[in-house]
Amino acid sequence: QESRGLGDVYKRQVIIRDDTLPDVHFAVALPAVPWGHPDYLPFLLFRTIIGDWDIDLGSGNNSSSRLAELIATEHLAQSFKTFYTPYQSVGLLGTYLQTDSKHLEDSVYEVMYEYQRIGKKGLASAELSTAKAILRSAVLRRLDNSFHVAEDLGRSLLATGAVQSSSRILQHIDEVTENDIYRIQDEYLYDTDPAVVAIGPVANVPDYNTIRGWTYWNRI
């Protein structure tokens, strides 16, 4: 079977050991779609579903993100942030996390499991609607600032090939279905080669093949 993923675009793994740092800074990225692709908004919503969390901001136990609630409750990390970065010919969907060496493997596993859980076990009843509400709110908030309006016009042109009104973008967000989320997970994020970066006390960074395996199977 032909390998899928980012191996032909980026180096698959970069690990830098620095035991003077108190925490490990770890990032994993999976292949996503570029600017102008029809699945641009589904990927934005996928990113929103996985979410972000920071211990300094609290609210993890009451977060709409399942991963945030789990990491906060189990004290697995100081923070994590999910990103979707589209480029001209490829995109990256991934998660950055900061944690101590003791909890690193469990944190990485829970991140990788979340990418598979969304596609294989299905979304909870309110996950997609909540993500849509968050994304719609983000679009509307940016209308209050002329700089952000200009930035969004440029982003709309890159993402869709045309300048679209905010109302049209909101309509496109509403049109994304659960099946769209399941489809992009299966097409892009399942059984794929991730890119992995870590710096800090990295003795407990999971082996690359283990992380690769977590894109299609789970620990027992």
Disulfide bonds with the S-S distance in Angstrom:
none
